[in-house]
C-alpha cells in the first residue's frame, strides 16, 4: 500500500509538515482541555464512572466522528472532484489496476483523518492507564473503529463514483444521513432485530467494558415481555453470539461488496457503469436476507415483522433494480455485440425477468421463514402468504420496468424525471385515497391495491373474502401495466437496433 501511487499522491498533498504540526497542536490542546474538565468533576480516575473511563469514551467517540464523518466526506469528494476538474479520465488510463486504484482512493483520500486519530493516541494511552483499562480491550476498540470506518469509507467512495455534476451537496448530505441512521441504533438489541450497532461509534462502548466475561445472552425481560434485552450479545437463528464478532464480520462483508462494485466500475466510462452482474446481485440480496432473517425477532407481532422484512427488501430490490437499468449507450453497445440480428426477448424485457425471479425469491424466503416461525394461535395461511409475496414482486417489477423505459427515451436526466413521475403518482394517489378514507377501510382497501403497495401488508382471509374479485383484478392489473411498459420499451429498443445496424455497402458498378 505504501507503494501505491494514489496513496502517495494523497499523502504528499494532505500531510504537509506545517499542516501536520498545526493539527497536532490543536488536537493536543483539545485533549488537555477535555482531561482537565473531567478531572475538575472530582471523579476517581479508575472505575466505570471515573474520569479515566470518561476520557477514553470521549476520545473514541471523537475518533469515530473524525474517521467516519470527516473521512466519509473526504471519500465522497475523492472521485467527484477528479471528475469535476476533468482529471479522472487520466487516472482511469494509468497502469494501476482497478483494485489498486480503488484501494488507493480508499486509504489515500481520508489519510489526514487517520493522522488526527494518530495524534490522539498518547491521550488514549494516558486515559487507559488512569482508568486501569486492559490493553486488549483498547486494542479491540481500535479494531472495531478501523473496520467500521473503512467499511463506511468504501460506501462513501461508491457514492462518489455514482455522483453526477450538480448533485455533490445531495451526496454529502446523504452520506451523513446514513451515518446518523446507523449510529443512532443502540448498542443493544432493537425491537425487530436481535442485533446491535454496526457503526464505528460502537468502539466507544467496547472501550469502557471492564472484562471479557461472557454476557447474559438472553435476559429474563426478553423472554417474559418480548422487549429488547440490554445484553451486549446478539441472537443468530436462535444461537447467542458476541456482538463484537458479529459487527466485525458484517462490516467486513458489507465493505467487500462496496469494493467489488468500485473495482468493477472505477475504470469504466460513466455511461457503462454496472455495479453488479446479475449473479452478483443475487448474491448480495441473499446475503442481506440471511442477515435479516438470522437476527429477526419472530416473537414480535408476526404480521409487523413480515411487513418490516418486505419493506426492507423493497429498498434493497429497488436499489438492485436501479443498478441493473440499461441506458441508451449501454443498450447500443449490447446490440452491436450481439451475434444475432434481432434482440433477444430477455433484452427486450430487461430487467423484468431477472428482477421478478430475485424479488419473488426474496419475498418467498421471507414467507417460508415466517411460516416456520408463526405461532399456531395466530391465523396464518400459506397460500395468502405466497400471494402477498407475488404481489410484492409484481409491484417492484412494475416500477422498475417503468424507469427502464424512461431511461431509454431521449431527454435530459430521464432517470431523475422517471423517479419524479413516480413520486408525483404515489403522492397524488395517497392524497386521493386519504381524502376519501379508503386506505384502511376493509371493504374498500382492495381498490387501493391497483396503484399502491401498502394493501399487500393487510391481505388476509378476511380482506379477501370481502372483495375477492377486486383483489384478483388488482393483481392482474399489475401484470397488465408491466406488459405495457415492456411493449413501450420494446419499441424503443427496436428503434435503437435499427440505428445501430450498419448500413449495407453498395456494390461497385461494373
MOJO-V440164 format. One record per helix or strand. SS is the DSSP state (hx for helix, st for strand). FROM is the first residue (numbers start at 1). TO is the last residue. If there is no record, write none. Layout:
# MOJO-V440164
ss:SS from:FROM to:TO
ss:SS from:FROM to:TO
This chain:
# MOJO-V440164
ss:hx from:5 to:14
ss:hx from:17 to:40
ss:hx from:51 to:84
ss:hx from:88 to:92
ss:hx from:98 to:108
ss:hx from:111 to:119
ss:hx from:121 to:130
ss:hx from:135 to:162
ss:hx from:168 to:184
ss:st from:193 to:193
ss:hx from:200 to:206
ss:hx from:220 to:225
ss:st from:233 to:236
ss:st from:239 to:242
ss:hx from:243 to:265
ss:hx from:270 to:272
ss:hx from:278 to:295
ss:st from:296 to:296
ss:hx from:302 to:323
ss:hx from:328 to:337
ss:hx from:345 to:349
ss:hx from:352 to:373
ss:hx from:382 to:408
ss:hx from:414 to:436
ss:hx from:445 to:448
ss:hx from:454 to:458
ss:hx from:461 to:466
ss:hx from:468 to:500
